[in-house]
């Protein structure tokens, strides 16, 4: 129960800090990027260091980097399909899921296995 409360407090504090940072940057459409992912990642890594030590946090950090890279590949594929081949959004997203799985599992097997 104590760990859950700690996650809640640390996560909430970091979300607030990143929301303030996001509110200060322009254009405002980028503010949402700063609201969730960085704060959740930092809270998770901080609590992992406190509970399981830096070695486990290093493993989680590498996993986060692999996941972020796969998400970038997915996002670029969606944009390419939407803008270059003029596919509809749903079709672009579904086709890009295959690319995301390939990137995620390929990177996992190369760096994390």
N, CA, C and O atoms as a MOPAC input file, in Angstrom:
PM7 MOZYME 1SCF
protein

 N      0.82000 1    -1.19600 1     0.00000 1
 C      0.00000 1     0.00000 1     0.00000 1
 C      0.86300 1     1.26000 1     0.00000 1
 O      0.53900 1     2.24000 1    -0.67100 1
 N      1.97000 1     1.23000 1     0.76100 1
 C      2.85700 1     2.37900 1     0.82900 1
 C      3.49400 1     2.70500 1    -0.50700 1
 O      3.66600 1     3.87500 1    -0.85000 1
 N      3.84800 1     1.65800 1    -1.27300 1
 C      4.44500 1     1.88400 1    -2.58700 1
 C      3.44200 1     2.52100 1    -3.53700 1
 O      3.81000 1     3.38000 1    -4.33900 1
 N      2.19200 1     2.11600 1    -3.45800 1
 C      1.15400 1     2.69100 1    -4.31600 1
 C      0.97200 1     4.17400 1    -4.02300 1
 O      0.85000 1     4.98400 1    -4.94200 1
 N      0.95600 1     4.52500 1    -2.75300 1
 C      0.82100 1     5.93500 1    -2.37600 1
 C      2.03300 1     6.72900 1    -2.85000 1
 O      1.89700 1     7.85300 1    -3.33400 1
 N      3.22000 1     6.13900 1    -2.70800 1
 C      4.43500 1     6.81400 1    -3.15800 1
 C      4.41000 1     7.02300 1    -4.67400 1
 O      4.76600 1     8.09800 1    -5.15800 1
 N      3.99600 1     6.01100 1    -5.41400 1
 C      3.88000 1     6.15700 1    -6.87100 1
 C      2.89400 1     7.26500 1    -7.22200 1
 O      3.14700 1     8.06500 1    -8.12300 1
 N      1.78700 1     7.30800 1    -6.51900 1
 C      0.77400 1     8.32700 1    -6.75900 1
 C      1.34800 1     9.72100 1    -6.52500 1
 O      1.16100 1    10.61500 1    -7.35000 1
 N      2.03900 1     9.90900 1    -5.41400 1
 C      2.57900 1    11.22400 1    -5.07500 1
 C      3.69900 1    11.65000 1    -6.02400 1
 O      3.69200 1    12.77000 1    -6.53600 1
 N      4.65300 1    10.76100 1    -6.25400 1
 C      5.77600 1    11.09600 1    -7.13400 1
 C      5.28800 1    11.30300 1    -8.56800 1
 O      5.68400 1    12.25900 1    -9.23500 1
 N      4.43000 1    10.40300 1    -9.03000 1
 C      3.89200 1    10.54400 1   -10.38400 1
 C      3.10200 1    11.82700 1   -10.54500 1
 O      3.25500 1    12.52100 1   -11.55000 1
 N      2.26100 1    12.15600 1    -9.57900 1
 C      1.47400 1    13.38600 1    -9.64800 1
 C      2.34000 1    14.62200 1    -9.64600 1
 O      2.07900 1    15.57800 1   -10.37700 1
 N      3.38000 1    14.60200 1    -8.81600 1
 C      4.28100 1    15.74500 1    -8.76100 1
 C      4.99900 1    15.93300 1   -10.10600 1
 O      5.09100 1    17.04900 1   -10.61600 1
 N      5.50200 1    14.83900 1   -10.66900 1
 C      6.22000 1    14.95200 1   -11.93900 1
 C      5.29400 1    15.32000 1   -13.08900 1
 O      5.69200 1    16.06900 1   -13.98100 1
 N      4.06700 1    14.80800 1   -13.08600 1
 C      3.10700 1    15.20100 1   -14.12100 1
 C      2.84500 1    16.70100 1   -14.02700 1
 O      2.75400 1    17.37900 1   -15.05100 1
 N      2.72600 1    17.22000 1   -12.82100 1
 C      2.50300 1    18.65700 1   -12.64100 1
 C      3.68000 1    19.47700 1   -13.16100 1
 O      3.48500 1    20.48400 1   -13.84100 1
 N      4.89700 1    19.04800 1   -12.84200 1
 C      6.08400 1    19.77100 1   -13.31300 1
 C      6.14500 1    19.77300 1   -14.83500 1
 O      6.38400 1    20.81500 1   -15.44600 1
 N      5.93100 1    18.61100 1   -15.45200 1
 C      5.98400 1    18.55300 1   -16.90900 1
 C      4.81000 1    19.28000 1   -17.55300 1
 O      4.95200 1    19.79600 1   -18.66200 1
 N      3.65000 1    19.33700 1   -16.89100 1
 C      2.51600 1    20.10600 1   -17.41900 1
 C      2.84600 1    21.59700 1   -17.42400 1
 O      2.49100 1    22.31200 1   -18.36100 1
 N      3.52300 1    22.06400 1   -16.37700 1
 C      3.94600 1    23.46800 1   -16.33300 1
 C      4.94200 1    23.74900 1   -17.44800 1
 O      4.83800 1    24.76800 1   -18.13100 1
 N      5.90900 1    22.85300 1   -17.63900 1
 C      6.87200 1    23.01500 1   -18.73800 1
 C      6.16200 1    23.02100 1   -20.08800 1
 O      6.47200 1    23.83200 1   -20.96100 1
 N      5.21100 1    22.11400 1   -20.24800 1
 C      4.46600 1    22.06000 1   -21.50000 1
 C      3.64200 1    23.30100 1   -21.73900 1
 O      3.43500 1    23.69200 1   -22.88800 1
 N      3.16700 1    23.92900 1   -20.68000 1
 C      2.37100 1    25.14500 1   -20.79900 1
 C      3.23600 1    26.33100 1   -21.21400 1
 O      2.74100 1    27.29100 1   -21.80500 1
 N      4.53400 1    26.25900 1   -20.90000 1
 C      5.42700 1    27.36900 1   -21.21500 1
 C      5.96200 1    27.31500 1   -22.64400 1
 O      6.42000 1    28.33600 1   -23.15900 1
 N      5.91900 1    26.14800 1   -23.30300 1
 C      6.49300 1    26.05200 1   -24.64600 1
 C      5.45800 1    26.41100 1   -25.70100 1
 O      4.25400 1    26.41700 1   -25.44700 1
 N      5.95200 1    26.70200 1   -26.86700 1
 C      5.08100 1    26.98800 1   -28.00600 1
 C      5.54200 1    26.13000 1   -29.16200 1
 O      6.75400 1    25.95400 1   -29.28000 1
 N      4.73300 1    25.59200 1   -30.00300 1
 C      3.28500 1    25.70200 1   -30.04300 1
 C      2.62400 1    24.84600 1   -28.96800 1
 O      3.20300 1    23.87300 1   -28.48300 1
 N      1.41500 1    25.22300 1   -28.61200 1
 C      0.69800 1    24.56400 1   -27.52500 1
 C      0.35200 1    23.11800 1   -27.84000 1
 O      0.13500 1    22.32900 1   -26.92100 1
 N      0.29600 1    22.75300 1   -29.09800 1
 C     -0.05300 1    21.36700 1   -29.42900 1
 C      1.01500 1    20.37400 1   -28.97400 1
 O      0.74500 1    19.17600 1   -28.90000 1
 N      2.21600 1    20.85000 1   -28.67100 1
 C      3.26600 1    19.99000 1   -28.15800 1
 C      3.19600 1    19.81200 1   -26.64600 1
 O      3.92300 1    18.99200 1   -26.08400 1
 N      2.33300 1    20.56900 1   -25.98900 1
 C      2.27300 1    20.52300 1   -24.52700 1
 C      1.87200 1    19.15200 1   -24.00500 1
 O      2.34300 1    18.74300 1   -22.94400 1
 N      1.02500 1    18.44000 1   -24.71400 1
 C      0.57900 1    17.12200 1   -24.26400 1
 C      1.70200 1    16.10600 1   -24.19200 1
 O      1.65700 1    15.18000 1   -23.38200 1
 N      2.69900 1    16.27400 1   -25.02500 1
 C      3.83300 1    15.35100 1   -25.02100 1
 C      4.54200 1    15.39700 1   -23.67400 1
 O      5.02900 1    14.37800 1   -23.18300 1
 N      4.59500 1    16.58600 1   -23.08200 1
 C      5.29100 1    16.74300 1   -21.81300 1
 C      4.43100 1    16.36500 1   -20.61400 1
 O      4.93500 1    16.32400 1   -19.49200 1
 N      3.15700 1    16.09000 1   -20.82000 1
 C      2.26600 1    15.82500 1   -19.70800 1
 C      2.33100 1    14.42400 1   -19.15400 1
 O      2.08300 1    14.23000 1   -17.96400 1
 N      2.65400 1    13.44100 1   -19.96800 1
 C      2.50500 1    12.06600 1   -19.50500 1
 C      3.79900 1    11.25900 1   -19.53900 1
 O      4.34400 1    10.92000 1   -18.48900 1
 N      4.28400 1    10.95600 1   -20.71100 1
 C      5.36200 1     9.98000 1   -20.85200 1
 C      6.61600 1    10.29800 1   -20.04400 1
 O      7.09400 1     9.42100 1   -19.32500 1
 N      7.17100 1    11.50000 1   -20.12200 1
 C      8.40700 1    11.73700 1   -19.35400 1
 C      8.19100 1    11.62800 1   -17.84900 1
 O      9.03200 1    11.08200 1   -17.13500 1
 N      7.08200 1    12.14000 1   -17.37600 1
 C      6.85800 1    12.11700 1   -15.93300 1
 C      6.61500 1    10.70600 1   -15.42400 1
 O      7.10700 1    10.34000 1   -14.35700 1
 N      5.86800 1     9.91900 1   -16.16700 1
 C      5.62100 1     8.53400 1   -15.75500 1
 C      6.92300 1     7.73300 1   -15.79700 1
 O      7.19500 1     6.93300 1   -14.90200 1
 N      7.72000 1     7.95200 1   -16.83500 1
 C      8.99700 1     7.23500 1   -16.94700 1
 C      9.93200 1     7.60000 1   -15.79700 1
 O     10.54900 1     6.72000 1   -15.19700 1
 N     10.03800 1     8.88000 1   -15.48800 1
 C     10.91900 1     9.29600 1   -14.39500 1
 C     10.43700 1     8.77500 1   -13.05000 1
 O     11.24300 1     8.34900 1   -12.22300 1
 N      9.13500 1     8.80600 1   -12.83000 1
 C      8.59800 1     8.27900 1   -11.56800 1
 C      8.88000 1     6.78600 1   -11.44800 1
 O      9.27100 1     6.30200 1   -10.38600 1
 N      8.67900 1     6.06500 1   -12.53900 1
 C      8.92300 1     4.62400 1   -12.53100 1
 C     10.39500 1     4.32000 1   -12.26200 1
 O     10.71700 1     3.45200 1   -11.45000 1
 N     11.28000 1     5.03300 1   -12.94300 1
 C     12.71000 1     4.79000 1   -12.74400 1
 C     13.15500 1     5.16200 1   -11.32300 1
 O     13.94600 1     4.44200 1   -10.71300 1
 N     12.65700 1     6.26100 1   -10.80900 1
 C     13.01600 1     6.66800 1    -9.45400 1
 C     12.56300 1     5.66100 1    -8.40900 1
 O     13.31400 1     5.33100 1    -7.49200 1
 N     11.35000 1     5.18000 1    -8.54600 1
 C     10.85100 1     4.19900 1    -7.58900 1
 C     11.54100 1     2.84800 1    -7.75300 1
 O     11.73800 1     2.12800 1    -6.77400 1
 N     11.90700 1     2.50400 1    -8.98100 1
 C     12.63200 1     1.25800 1    -9.20700 1
 C     14.00700 1     1.30800 1    -8.56500 1
 O     14.45700 1     0.32900 1    -7.96900 1
 N     14.67900 1     2.45300 1    -8.68700 1
 C     15.98500 1     2.60100 1    -8.03800 1
 C     15.83800 1     2.44400 1    -6.53000 1
 O     16.64400 1     1.76800 1    -5.89000 1
 N     14.81100 1     3.06700 1    -5.96700 1
 C     14.60800 1     2.99400 1    -4.52000 1
 C     14.27300 1     1.58000 1    -4.05200 1
 O     14.69600 1     1.16400 1    -2.97300 1
 N     13.51300 1     0.84300 1    -4.86200 1
 C     13.05500 1    -0.47600 1    -4.42400 1
 C     14.00200 1    -1.59900 1    -4.83600 1
 O     14.35000 1    -2.45000 1    -4.01800 1
 N     14.42600 1    -1.60500 1    -6.11600 1
 C     15.17300 1    -2.73800 1    -6.65700 1
 C     16.62100 1    -2.43200 1    -7.02100 1
 O     17.37300 1    -3.33800 1    -7.37900 1
 N     17.01400 1    -1.17600 1    -6.93500 1
 C     18.40000 1    -0.82100 1    -7.21800 1
 C     18.61900 1    -0.33200 1    -8.63400 1
 O     17.74000 1    -0.45200 1    -9.48700 1
 N     19.80200 1     0.22300 1    -8.88200 1
 C     20.09100 1     0.82400 1   -10.18200 1
 C     20.18000 1    -0.17800 1   -11.33600 1
 O     19.91300 1     0.18300 1   -12.48200 1
 N     20.54900 1    -1.42800 1   -11.05200 1
 C     20.65600 1    -2.40700 1   -12.13400 1
 C     19.29500 1    -2.65700 1   -12.78600 1
 O     19.19100 1    -2.71300 1   -14.01100 1
 N     18.26200 1    -2.80500 1   -11.97000 1
 C     16.91300 1    -3.01900 1   -12.50700 1
 C     16.41400 1    -1.75800 1   -13.22200 1
 O     15.73600 1    -1.85200 1   -14.24500 1
 N     16.74500 1    -0.58900 1   -12.68800 1
 C     16.34700 1     0.66200 1   -13.34200 1
 C     17.02000 1     0.80000 1   -14.70300 1
 O     16.42600 1     1.32500 1   -15.64400 1
 N     18.26400 1     0.32500 1   -14.80500 1
 C     18.96400 1     0.34600 1   -16.08900 1
 C     18.24900 1    -0.53700 1   -17.10500 1
 O     18.10200 1    -0.16200 1   -18.26800 1
 N     17.81200 1    -1.69600 1   -16.66800 1
 C     17.06900 1    -2.60000 1   -17.54600 1
 C     15.76000 1    -1.96200 1   -17.99500 1
 O     15.39700 1    -2.04200 1   -19.16800 1
 N     15.05000 1    -1.32500 1   -17.05700 1
 C     13.80300 1    -0.65900 1   -17.41500 1
 C     14.05000 1     0.51500 1   -18.35500 1
 O     13.26600 1     0.74300 1   -19.27700 1
 N     15.11900 1     1.25300 1   -18.13600 1
 C     15.45800 1     2.37800 1   -19.00900 1
 C     15.73900 1     1.92800 1   -20.43200 1
 O     15.29500 1     2.56500 1   -21.38700 1
 N     16.47600 1     0.83000 1   -20.57600 1
 C     16.72800 1     0.28500 1   -21.91700 1
 C     15.42900 1    -0.14200 1   -22.57700 1
 O     15.23400 1     0.08000 1   -23.77200 1
 N     14.54400 1    -0.75100 1   -21.81000 1
 C     13.25800 1    -1.16300 1   -22.35400 1
 C     12.43600 1     0.03900 1   -22.80200 1
 O     11.75300 1    -0.01700 1   -23.82500 1
 N     12.50100 1     1.11900 1   -22.04200 1
 C     11.79000 1     2.33900 1   -22.42800 1
 C     12.34600 1     2.91600 1   -23.72100 1
 O     11.59100 1     3.39600 1   -24.56700 1
 N     13.66500 1     2.86800 1   -23.87600 1
 C     14.27700 1     3.37800 1   -25.10800 1
 C     13.87500 1     2.54600 1   -26.32300 1
 O     13.60600 1     3.09000 1   -27.39400 1
 N     13.83600 1     1.23100 1   -26.15200 1
 C     13.41300 1     0.35000 1   -27.25100 1
 C     11.95300 1     0.63400 1   -27.60700 1
 O     11.60300 1     0.71700 1   -28.78400 1
 N     11.11000 1     0.78100 1   -26.59500 1
 C      9.70200 1     1.08600 1   -26.84500 1
 C      9.51600 1     2.42400 1   -27.52500 1
 O      8.68700 1     2.54600 1   -28.42600 1
 N     10.27300 1     3.43400 1   -27.11300 1
 C     10.17800 1     4.75100 1   -27.73600 1
 C     10.65100 1     4.71700 1   -29.18800 1
 O     10.06600 1     5.37800 1   -30.04500 1
 N     11.68900 1     3.96300 1   -29.46500 1
 C     12.18400 1     3.83200 1   -30.83200 1
 C     11.14900 1     3.14900 1   -31.72000 1
 O     10.90900 1     3.58400 1   -32.84600 1
 N     10.53600 1     2.08100 1   -31.21400 1
 C      9.48800 1     1.40100 1   -31.97800 1
 C      8.30100 1     2.32800 1   -32.21700 1
 O      7.69900 1     2.29100 1   -33.28900 1
 N      7.95600 1     3.16100 1   -31.23200 1
 C      6.86600 1     4.11600 1   -31.40600 1
 C      7.21000 1     5.15400 1   -32.47200 1
 O      6.34500 1     5.53900 1   -33.25800 1
 N      8.45500 1     5.60800 1   -32.50700 1
 C      8.89000 1     6.55000 1   -33.54800 1
 C      8.77900 1     5.93300 1   -34.93200 1
 O      8.32100 1     6.58500 1   -35.87000 1
 N      9.19500 1     4.67900 1   -35.06400 1
 C      9.08700 1     3.97800 1   -36.34800 1
 C      7.62100 1     3.88500 1   -36.76200 1
 O      7.28400 1     4.13600 1   -37.91900 1
 N      6.75500 1     3.52700 1   -35.82500 1
 C      5.31800 1     3.44400 1   -36.08600 1
 C      4.76700 1     4.80100 1   -36.53900 1
 O      4.04400 1     4.88500 1   -37.53200 1
 N      5.11400 1     5.84600 1   -35.80800 1
 C      4.59800 1     7.18400 1   -36.11400 1
 C      5.05600 1     7.66500 1   -37.48400 1
 O      4.26500 1     8.21900 1   -38.24800 1
 N      6.32200 1     7.45500 1   -37.79400 1
 C      6.83300 1     7.85500 1   -39.10400 1
 C      6.15900 1     7.06300 1   -40.23000 1
 O      5.89800 1     7.60400 1   -41.30500 1
 N      5.88500 1     5.79700 1   -39.98100 1
 C      5.20100 1     4.97900 1   -40.98500 1
 C      3.78200 1     5.48400 1   -41.21700 1
 O      3.33500 1     5.56500 1   -42.36100 1
 N      3.07500 1     5.82100 1   -40.15300 1
 C      1.71700 1     6.35400 1   -40.29700 1
 C      1.73900 1     7.64800 1   -41.10400 1
 O      0.94000 1     7.82100 1   -42.02400 1
 N      2.64800 1     8.55300 1   -40.76500 1
 C      2.73900 1     9.82700 1   -41.48300 1
 C      3.05400 1     9.58700 1   -42.95400 1
 O      2.46200 1    10.22200 1   -43.82600 1
 N      3.97000 1     8.68700 1   -43.23100 1
 C      4.32600 1     8.38000 1   -44.61700 1
 C      3.12900 1     7.83100 1   -45.38800 1
 O      2.86800 1     8.24400 1   -46.51800 1
 N      2.40700 1     6.90400 1   -44.77300 1
 C      1.24000 1     6.32600 1   -45.44400 1
 C      0.13500 1     7.35600 1   -45.64300 1
 O     -0.54900 1     7.33000 1   -46.66600 1
 N     -0.05100 1     8.24800 1   -44.70000 1
 C     -1.09100 1     9.26200 1   -44.82000 1
 C     -0.74300 1    10.31800 1   -45.85800 1
 O     -1.58900 1    10.70500 1   -46.66500 1
 N      0.49400 1    10.78100 1   -45.83700 1
 C      0.85500 1    11.91200 1   -46.69100 1
 C      1.30600 1    11.50500 1   -48.09200 1
 O      0.99300 1    12.18900 1   -49.06700 1
 N      2.02700 1    10.41600 1   -48.19600 1
 C      2.57400 1    10.04900 1   -49.49800 1
 C      1.61800 1     9.19000 1   -50.30500 1
 O      1.40600 1     9.43700 1   -51.49300 1
 N      1.04000 1     8.18300 1   -49.66600 1
 C      0.15200 1     7.27700 1   -50.39000 1
 C     -1.32000 1     7.58900 1   -50.17500 1
 O     -2.18300 1     6.90900 1   -50.73000 1
 N     -1.61400 1     8.60000 1   -49.38300 1
 C     -2.98300 1     9.07800 1   -49.16700 1
 C     -3.94700 1     7.99900 1   -48.68600 1
 O     -5.11900 1     7.98500 1   -49.05900 1
 N     -3.43400 1     7.09100 1   -47.84800 1
 C     -4.31900 1     6.09300 1   -47.25400 1
 C     -5.16200 1     6.74000 1   -46.16900 1
 O     -4.80000 1     7.78600 1   -45.62900 1
 N     -6.28100 1     6.11800 1   -45.85600 1
 C     -7.11800 1     6.61300 1   -44.76100 1
 C     -6.42900 1     6.34600 1   -43.42600 1
 O     -5.55600 1     5.48400 1   -43.32800 1
 N     -6.83000 1     7.09300 1   -42.40700 1
 C     -6.16500 1     7.02300 1   -41.10300 1
 C     -6.26100 1     5.63600 1   -40.47800 1
 O     -5.27700 1     5.13000 1   -39.93900 1
 N     -7.43400 1     5.02200 1   -40.54600 1
 C     -7.60000 1     3.70100 1   -39.92700 1
 C     -6.72000 1     2.67300 1   -40.62600 1
 O     -6.06100 1     1.86700 1   -39.96900 1
 N     -6.70900 1     2.69800 1   -41.93500 1
 C     -5.88100 1     1.74400 1   -42.68600 1
 C     -4.40000 1     1.99000 1   -42.43000 1
 O     -3.63100 1     1.04100 1   -42.27700 1
 N     -3.99500 1     3.25400 1   -42.38300 1
 C     -2.59100 1     3.57400 1   -42.10200 1
 C     -2.17900 1     3.07700 1   -40.72500 1
 O     -1.09300 1     2.52000 1   -40.56000 1
 N     -3.04000 1     3.27600 1   -39.74000 1
 C     -2.72700 1     2.83500 1   -38.37800 1
 C     -2.63100 1     1.31600 1   -38.30000 1
 O     -1.73300 1     0.78500 1   -37.64600 1
 N     -3.53500 1     0.62100 1   -38.95000 1
 C     -3.52200 1    -0.84400 1   -38.89500 1
 C     -2.31500 1    -1.43500 1   -39.62700 1
 O     -1.69100 1    -2.38100 1   -39.14400 1
 N     -1.99600 1    -0.88000 1   -40.77700 1
 C     -0.81800 1    -1.36200 1   -41.51500 1
 C      0.44700 1    -1.08000 1   -40.71500 1
 O      1.36500 1    -1.90000 1   -40.67800 1
 N      0.48900 1     0.08500 1   -40.07500 1
 C      1.66800 1     0.46500 1   -39.30700 1
 C      1.84700 1    -0.36700 1   -38.04600 1
 O      2.95600 1    -0.45600 1   -37.51900 1
 N      0.77000 1    -0.97900 1   -37.55200 1
 C      0.90400 1    -1.87000 1   -36.39600 1
 C      1.84400 1    -3.03400 1   -36.69900 1
 O      2.60200 1    -3.46700 1   -35.83100 1
 N      1.79300 1    -3.53100 1   -37.91300 1
 C      2.69300 1    -4.61300 1   -38.31300 1
 C      4.13900 1    -4.13000 1   -38.22700 1
 O      5.01800 1    -4.84700 1   -37.74700 1
 N      4.36900 1    -2.91900 1   -38.69500 1
 C      5.71000 1    -2.33300 1   -38.64300 1
 C      6.13900 1    -2.12500 1   -37.18900 1
 O      7.29500 1    -2.36300 1   -36.83900 1
 N      5.20500 1    -1.68100 1   -36.34500 1
 C      5.51700 1    -1.47100 1   -34.93500 1
 C      5.92200 1    -2.78300 1   -34.26600 1
 O      6.91800 1    -2.83300 1   -33.54600 1
 N      5.14700 1    -3.84700 1   -34.50600 1
 C      5.49100 1    -5.15000 1   -33.91700 1
 C      6.86400 1    -5.61500 1   -34.39400 1
 O      7.66100 1    -6.11300 1   -33.60000 1
 N      7.14000 1    -5.45400 1   -35.67500 1
 C      8.44100 1    -5.86500 1   -36.20900 1
 C      9.56700 1    -5.05900 1   -35.56400 1
 O     10.59900 1    -5.61700 1   -35.19100 1
 N      9.37100 1    -3.75400 1   -35.43500 1
 C     10.40500 1    -2.90900 1   -34.81900 1
 C     10.58300 1    -3.25800 1   -33.34400 1
 O     11.71000 1    -3.39800 1   -32.86800 1
 N      9.47600 1    -3.39900 1   -32.62600 1
 C      9.56000 1    -3.66800 1   -31.18700 1
 C     10.21800 1    -5.01200 1   -30.91000 1
 O     11.12700 1    -5.09800 1   -30.08400 1
 N      9.77300 1    -6.04900 1   -31.58400 1
 C     10.33500 1    -7.36100 1   -31.31800 1
 C     11.73300 1    -7.52600 1   -31.90800 1
 O     12.55400 1    -8.26100 1   -31.36000 1
 N     12.00800 1    -6.84700 1   -33.02200 1
 C     13.36400 1    -6.86600 1   -33.57500 1
 C     14.36500 1    -6.18900 1   -32.65500 1
 O     15.45600 1    -6.70600 1   -32.41700 1
 N     13.98200 1    -5.02600 1   -32.14000 1
 C     14.86000 1    -4.32300 1   -31.19700 1
 C     14.98800 1    -5.08900 1   -29.89300 1
 O     16.06300 1    -5.12800 1   -29.29500 1
 N     13.89300 1    -5.70100 1   -29.44700 1
 C     13.94400 1    -6.49700 1   -28.21900 1
 C     14.92100 1    -7.65700 1   -28.37500 1
 O     15.74000 1    -7.91600 1   -27.49300 1
 N     14.82500 1    -8.35400 1   -29.51200 1
 C     15.71600 1    -9.50000 1   -29.69000 1
 C     17.16900 1    -9.06900 1   -29.86500 1
 O     18.08500 1    -9.80200 1   -29.49200 1
 N     17.38100 1    -7.88800 1   -30.42700 1
 C     18.74800 1    -7.41400 1   -30.64800 1
 C     19.39300 1    -6.86400 1   -29.37000 1
 O     20.58700 1    -7.06400 1   -29.14500 1
 N     18.60600 1    -6.17000 1   -28.53000 1
 C     19.21900 1    -5.45900 1   -27.41200 1
 C     18.79700 1    -5.94200 1   -26.01900 1
 O     19.52400 1    -5.71700 1   -25.05200 1
 N     17.65500 1    -6.59200 1   -25.89800 1
 C     17.15300 1    -6.88800 1   -24.56900 1
 C     17.07900 1    -8.36100 1   -24.22300 1
 O     16.94700 1    -8.70000 1   -23.04700 1
 N     17.15600 1    -9.22000 1   -25.17200 1
 C     16.96900 1   -10.64300 1   -24.90500 1
 C     18.12600 1   -11.24000 1   -24.16900 1
 O     18.11700 1   -12.43400 1   -23.87000 1

